[in-house]
Amino acid sequence: MSDEPRWLAADELAAWKTTAGLLFALPAALDAQLQRDAGISHFEYLILAGLSEAPERTMRMSTLAVLCAGSLPRLSQAVSRLEKRAWVRRTPDPADGRYTLAVLTEDGWDKVVATAPGHVAEVRRLVFDPTTKAQTRQLGDIASRIMRTINPGGDC
């Protein structure tokens, strides 16, 4: 067995450099659009959108953290900011008091409804307009494969 690293081939290195650039540039571009147009971060939008799709617009904080790919402390800080704007409230989970639920308020729902069209337009402009239908399918397949490697048994 060799201790020599498996270096990337030239085509792999080129693909990795482009992918790494995308992993930094896309979140920054989405964050900039949301900050400019809605006064919220991309992470805050993910929280609001996730709750908007949940049954009764309610979710355990621990589940929401996984959905938003954030730690519980990061989520808690963001939810605190959203609570100050009356878009989210926290309540103990009646099924198990060890958990805390995040609940999207009516004002929070209104914020998601107002913010979603601009966000979707930016996602479309940045990701889907420059790709063909076949590339879109490939992108989804590739992202799913990588996510299964990162999070085996996860929901992605």
C-alpha positions in Angstrom: 0.0 0.0 0.0 1.4 3.3 -1.0 1.3 6.5 1.1 1.5 8.5 -2.1 -1.6 10.8 -2.5 -3.9 10.1 -5.5 -3.3 13.5 -7.2 -6.0 14.9 -9.4 -5.6 14.4 -13.1 -5.5 17.6 -15.2 -9.2 17.3 -16.2 -10.2 16.6 -12.5 -8.1 19.6 -11.3 -9.8 21.9 -13.8 -13.2 20.6 -12.9 -12.4 21.0 -9.2 -11.2 24.6 -9.5 -14.3 25.6 -11.4 -16.5 23.8 -8.9 -14.7 25.3 -5.9 -15.2 28.7 -7.4 -18.9 28.0 -7.9 -19.2 26.9 -4.3 -18.1 30.3 -3.1 -19.5 32.5 -5.8 -23.1 31.2 -6.0 -23.9 31.6 -2.2 -22.4 35.0 -2.2 -24.5 36.1 -5.3 -27.7 34.7 -3.8 -26.9 36.4 -0.4 -26.3 39.7 -2.2 -29.6 39.6 -4.1 -31.6 38.8 -0.9 -29.8 41.4 1.1 -30.4 44.0 -1.6 -34.0 43.2 -2.4 -35.3 41.8 0.9 -32.9 42.8 3.7 -32.3 39.3 4.8 -29.4 36.8 4.4 -29.7 33.6 2.3 -29.5 31.6 5.5 -32.5 33.6 6.9 -34.4 33.0 3.7 -33.7 29.3 3.9 -35.2 29.3 7.4 -38.3 31.2 6.4 -38.8 29.1 3.2 -38.2 25.8 5.1 -40.9 26.8 7.6 -43.2 27.9 4.9 -43.2 24.4 3.4 -43.5 22.6 6.8 -46.9 21.2 8.1 -48.5 24.0 10.1 -45.4 26.1 9.2 -43.7 24.6 12.2 -40.6 22.5 12.6 -38.2 21.4 15.4 -35.2 23.6 15.5 -32.9 20.6 15.2 -34.7 19.5 12.0 -34.6 23.0 10.7 -30.9 23.2 11.3 -30.3 20.1 9.2 -32.6 21.4 6.4 -30.7 24.7 6.3 -27.3 23.0 6.6 -26.4 25.0 9.7 -25.4 24.3 13.2 -27.9 24.8 16.1 -26.1 27.8 17.4 -26.0 29.5 14.0 -29.7 28.7 13.5 -30.6 30.0 17.0 -28.8 33.3 16.3 -30.6 33.7 13.0 -34.0 32.8 14.5 -33.4 35.4 17.2 -33.0 38.0 14.4 -36.2 36.7 12.7 -38.1 36.8 16.0 -37.1 40.5 16.5 -38.8 41.2 13.1 -41.9 39.1 14.2 -41.4 36.6 11.3 -40.7 33.5 13.5 -41.5 32.5 17.0 -40.2 29.7 19.2 -42.3 27.5 21.4 -41.7 24.3 23.4 -42.6 21.1 21.5 -45.8 19.9 23.2 -44.9 16.3 22.1 -41.5 16.4 23.8 -40.5 19.4 25.9 -36.8 18.8 25.3 -37.3 20.2 21.9 -38.1 23.7 20.7 -40.3 24.4 17.7 -39.8 27.3 15.3 -43.1 28.6 13.9 -43.5 30.9 10.9 -45.8 33.8 11.8 -48.3 35.4 9.4 -45.8 38.3 9.0 -43.1 35.7 8.2 -45.4 34.1 5.7 -46.0 37.5 4.0 -42.2 38.0 3.9 -41.6 34.7 2.2 -44.4 35.4 -0.3 -42.9 38.8 -1.1 -39.3 37.6 -1.3 -39.6 34.3 -3.2 -40.3 35.7 -6.7 -37.1 37.7 -6.7 -35.0 34.9 -5.2 -36.4 32.4 -7.7 -35.7 34.8 -10.6 -32.1 35.1 -9.4 -31.7 31.3 -9.1 -33.1 30.9 -12.5 -30.8 33.6 -14.0 -27.7 32.2 -12.3 -28.2 28.5 -12.5 -30.9 27.4 -14.9 -30.9 30.0 -17.7 -27.2 29.2 -18.7 -27.8 25.4 -18.7 -29.7 23.1 -21.0 -32.5 20.7 -19.8 -30.0 17.8 -20.0 -27.4 19.7 -18.0 -30.0 20.6 -15.4 -30.8 16.9 -15.0 -27.0 16.1 -14.8 -26.5 18.9 -12.3 -29.2 17.4 -10.1 -27.7 13.9 -10.5 -24.2 15.0 -9.7 -25.2 17.1 -6.7 -27.3 14.1 -5.3 -24.3 11.7 -5.7 -22.0 14.1 -4.0 -24.5 14.8 -1.2 -24.9 11.0 -0.6 -21.1 10.8 -0.2 -21.1 13.7 2.3 -24.3 12.6 4.1 -24.8 8.8 3.6 -28.4 7.9 4.6 -29.4 11.6 4.6 -32.5 13.0 2.9 -30.6 14.6 0.0 
